[in-house]
Amino acid sequence: MKKWISILSIGILLCFSSSALALTYYFDVSNEFGTWQGTVPPGYGSVEIEKGADGFIYFTVTANDNFFTPSGPGLTWDKFYYNFNDQKTLDTSLIVVTAPGNWNVDITNRNVSMFGRFDYGTHGSAIGSEFLNPLTFYIADPSLVETDFAFANADGYLFAAHLRRFASIDGRDSTFLAVRTEPIPEPATILLLGSGLLGLYGVRKRRS
C-alpha cells in the first residue's frame, strides 16, 4: 500500500511538471454593476494566461457576451492592468499587443477606478471602428512563468480592465471590471492529471 501511495505521489508530480500551467481567472467585480451574482465561471469575462510552445507568456482577455450585448462595431477592450512578481524584472519592450489600433504599455501609479493601483497597464487608442474581444497580447520573455502575474495589489485585485461598446444596461455602456478570485485550472490540465493517474493504475494492475 505504501509503495502504491509513493508511486501515486510521484505520478501526480510528474503530471504537473510536464503540463503547461494554463491559468484562467474570472472577472467577478464591476464598478458599474457590482459583484458578479451568478456562478463563476463565466463571470463578467475571463483572463487566461498560458505559456506557449515558444516559451512566451500569452494573455487572452475575453468579455462574457451573454451578459454584455455588443453594440455598434462590437465589444471593445481598451485598457488592461496587471501586477508582476517583484522578485523579477519585466522588460516592457517585450510586451507585444496583437490587436488593432495603437497601444502603449506603462508602469501604472494611479488608481484604476475603485480597484486600486496596478504595476503595469496596457492602453489602446485609435481603435476606430474595430471591435476588440478578446484582447490578446504576449510577453516575449521565456524566463517568465504564468504565476509571475498571479499577484494581488494592496486592495486585493489581481487584474482590472475597461470594456466598452455594449448595449446600455441601466443607462451604462462601459465599465471597469476586476478579478479578485483565485485561478481555476483549465480542463486540459485536469485531464492530463487524470490520464497520468489512470496510466499509473494500469501499470500497477499489470504488475499484480
C-alpha positions as CSV (number, residue, x, y, z in Angstrom):
1,M,0.0,0.0,0.0
2,K,2.8,2.4,0.9
3,K,4.6,1.6,-2.3
4,W,1.4,2.4,-4.3
5,I,1.0,5.8,-2.5
6,S,4.6,6.7,-3.3
7,I,4.1,5.8,-7.0
8,L,0.9,7.8,-7.0
9,S,2.6,10.8,-5.4
10,I,5.4,10.7,-8.0
11,G,2.9,10.4,-10.8
12,I,1.0,13.5,-9.7
13,L,4.2,15.5,-9.5
14,L,5.2,14.3,-13.0
15,C,1.8,15.2,-14.4
16,F,2.0,18.8,-13.0
17,S,5.6,19.3,-14.0
18,S,5.1,18.0,-17.6
19,S,1.9,20.0,-18.2
20,A,1.6,23.6,-19.2
21,L,0.3,25.6,-16.3
22,A,-2.7,27.4,-18.0
23,L,-4.4,29.7,-15.6
24,T,-7.9,31.1,-16.0
25,Y,-9.3,33.9,-13.9
26,Y,-12.8,35.3,-14.0
27,F,-13.9,39.0,-13.7
28,D,-16.1,39.0,-10.6
29,V,-16.5,42.7,-9.9
30,S,-17.7,45.7,-11.9
31,N,-17.5,49.3,-10.8
32,E,-20.9,49.8,-12.5
33,F,-22.8,46.5,-11.8
34,G,-21.3,45.3,-8.6
35,T,-20.2,41.8,-7.6
36,W,-21.0,39.0,-10.1
37,Q,-24.2,37.4,-9.0
38,G,-24.1,34.2,-11.0
39,T,-21.8,31.1,-10.7
40,V,-18.1,31.5,-11.5
41,P,-17.4,30.8,-14.3
42,P,-18.4,32.6,-16.5
43,G,-18.3,35.9,-14.5
44,Y,-18.3,39.1,-16.4
45,G,-15.5,37.6,-18.6
46,S,-12.1,35.9,-18.2
47,V,-8.3,36.3,-18.2
48,E,-6.4,33.4,-19.5
49,I,-2.6,33.1,-19.1
50,E,-0.6,30.4,-20.8
51,K,3.0,29.7,-21.6
52,G,3.3,28.9,-25.3
53,A,5.5,26.3,-27.1
54,D,7.9,29.2,-27.8
55,G,8.2,29.9,-24.1
56,F,6.3,33.2,-24.3
57,I,3.5,34.2,-21.9
58,Y,0.2,34.7,-23.7
59,F,-2.8,36.6,-22.3
60,T,-6.3,36.4,-23.6
61,V,-8.9,38.8,-22.1
62,T,-12.5,37.9,-23.1
63,A,-15.8,39.5,-22.2
64,N,-18.9,37.4,-21.4
65,D,-21.1,38.3,-24.4
66,N,-24.0,36.6,-22.8
67,F,-24.1,39.4,-20.2
68,F,-22.7,42.2,-22.4
69,T,-24.7,42.6,-25.7
70,P,-22.4,44.1,-28.3
71,S,-23.4,47.4,-29.9
72,G,-22.1,49.3,-32.9
73,P,-18.9,47.6,-34.1
74,G,-18.9,45.3,-31.1
75,L,-17.5,44.8,-27.6
76,T,-14.1,46.5,-27.2
77,W,-11.4,46.4,-24.5
78,D,-9.2,49.4,-24.4
79,K,-7.3,49.1,-21.1
80,F,-5.9,46.1,-19.1
81,Y,-4.0,46.3,-15.8
82,Y,-1.9,43.6,-14.1
83,N,0.7,43.0,-11.4
84,F,4.1,41.3,-11.6
85,N,6.4,39.3,-9.4
86,D,8.6,42.0,-7.7
87,Q,11.5,39.5,-7.5
88,K,11.9,39.6,-11.3
89,T,12.2,42.3,-13.9
90,L,9.6,42.9,-16.7
91,D,11.0,44.4,-19.9
92,T,8.1,46.4,-21.3
93,S,9.7,46.4,-24.8
94,L,8.9,42.6,-24.9
95,I,5.2,43.1,-24.5
96,V,3.5,42.7,-27.9
97,V,-0.2,43.5,-28.4
98,T,-1.7,41.6,-31.2
99,A,-4.7,43.9,-31.6
100,P,-5.8,46.7,-34.0
101,G,-5.1,50.3,-33.1
102,N,-2.2,51.9,-31.3
103,W,-1.1,50.5,-28.0
104,N,1.2,51.5,-25.2
105,V,2.4,49.9,-22.1
106,D,3.4,51.8,-19.0
107,I,4.2,51.4,-15.3
108,T,0.9,52.4,-13.6
109,N,1.0,54.6,-10.5
110,R,-2.6,55.7,-10.3
111,N,-5.9,54.3,-9.1
112,V,-7.9,52.2,-11.6
113,S,-11.5,53.1,-10.7
114,M,-12.3,51.5,-7.3
115,F,-9.7,48.8,-7.7
116,G,-6.5,50.4,-6.5
117,R,-3.1,50.6,-8.2
118,F,-1.5,48.1,-10.5
119,D,2.1,47.5,-11.6
120,Y,1.5,47.7,-15.3
121,G,-1.1,49.0,-17.8
122,T,-1.7,48.2,-21.5
123,H,-3.7,51.0,-23.1
124,G,-5.2,51.1,-26.6
125,S,-6.1,54.1,-28.7
126,A,-7.2,54.9,-32.3
127,I,-9.2,51.6,-32.4
128,G,-11.7,53.4,-34.6
129,S,-14.4,51.2,-35.9
130,E,-12.7,48.0,-35.0
131,F,-14.2,45.8,-32.3
132,L,-11.8,44.0,-29.9
133,N,-13.0,41.0,-27.9
134,P,-10.9,39.2,-27.0
135,L,-7.9,41.3,-26.3
136,T,-4.7,39.3,-26.9
137,F,-1.1,40.1,-26.1
138,Y,2.1,38.2,-25.3
139,I,5.3,38.8,-23.4
140,A,8.3,37.6,-25.4
141,D,10.4,36.5,-22.4
142,P,10.9,32.8,-22.0
143,S,12.3,33.2,-18.5
144,L,8.9,34.2,-17.2
145,V,6.1,31.8,-16.0
146,E,2.3,32.2,-15.6
147,T,2.4,32.6,-11.9
148,D,4.7,35.7,-12.2
149,F,1.4,37.6,-12.8
150,A,-0.6,36.0,-10.1
151,F,-0.2,38.8,-7.5
152,A,-2.9,40.9,-5.9
153,N,-2.4,44.6,-5.4
154,A,-2.9,46.3,-2.0
155,D,-6.7,46.2,-2.4
156,G,-6.8,42.5,-3.2
157,Y,-7.3,42.7,-7.0
158,L,-5.2,40.7,-9.5
159,F,-6.4,42.3,-12.8
160,A,-8.6,45.1,-14.0
161,A,-9.7,46.1,-17.4
162,H,-12.0,48.6,-19.2
163,L,-14.8,47.3,-21.5
164,R,-17.0,49.5,-23.8
165,R,-19.4,49.4,-26.7
166,F,-22.0,47.2,-25.2
167,A,-25.8,47.8,-25.3
168,S,-26.8,50.1,-22.5
169,I,-27.5,48.4,-19.1
170,D,-29.4,50.8,-16.9
171,G,-28.0,53.7,-18.9
172,R,-24.4,52.5,-18.8
173,D,-22.4,51.3,-21.8
174,S,-18.9,50.9,-20.4
175,T,-17.4,49.5,-17.2
176,F,-14.2,48.7,-15.4
177,L,-14.0,45.0,-14.4
178,A,-11.7,43.4,-11.9
179,V,-10.5,40.0,-10.7
180,R,-10.2,39.1,-7.0
181,T,-10.7,35.4,-7.1
182,E,-8.1,32.5,-7.4
183,P,-7.5,31.0,-10.8
184,I,-9.4,27.9,-12.0
185,P,-7.3,25.3,-13.8
186,E,-8.2,24.7,-17.4
187,P,-9.9,21.3,-18.3
188,A,-6.8,20.3,-20.3
189,T,-4.6,20.4,-17.2
190,I,-7.2,18.4,-15.2
191,L,-7.5,15.8,-18.0
192,L,-3.7,15.4,-18.2
193,L,-3.6,14.7,-14.5
194,G,-6.4,12.2,-14.7
195,S,-4.7,10.4,-17.6
196,G,-1.5,10.2,-15.6
197,L,-3.3,8.6,-12.7
198,L,-5.1,6.1,-14.9
199,G,-1.8,5.2,-16.5
200,L,-0.2,4.5,-13.1
201,Y,-3.2,2.4,-12.1
202,G,-2.9,0.4,-15.3
203,V,0.8,-0.3,-14.6
204,R,0.1,-1.4,-11.1
205,K,-2.7,-3.7,-12.2
206,R,-0.5,-5.2,-14.8
207,R,2.3,-5.9,-12.4
208,S,-0.1,-7.5,-9.9
